[in-house]
Amino acid sequence: MNAPLTVELRLPEEQLHVLAALIARNVGKTRSKPYTVAEAAHRTGQSEKTIRRHIEAGRLSRIPHIHRTLIPPAALERYINGKHTE
């Protein structure tokens, strides 16, 4: 899983306010579009093969009854946070 990232920025006050406004606008936004296997792999830092193995093992949910393998955003968030589906 991804480790927390710590960054120190030294910005002029005006740029700091702009950055704070951009962050505030995006806090709490959730993705509604399902993830592809490649997107889930990128988001988790794992390989596509690993993501597919976790889907096959039932540790990660996918949208059923469609040809493509798509992962609901809530399922990927549970997976990332260690709350695997059984």
Secondary structure, DSSP 8 states (H G I E B T S, - for coil): ------------HHHHHHHHHHHHHHTT----S-EEHHHHHHHHT--HHHHHHHHHTTSS---SSSSS-EE-HHHHHHHHTT----
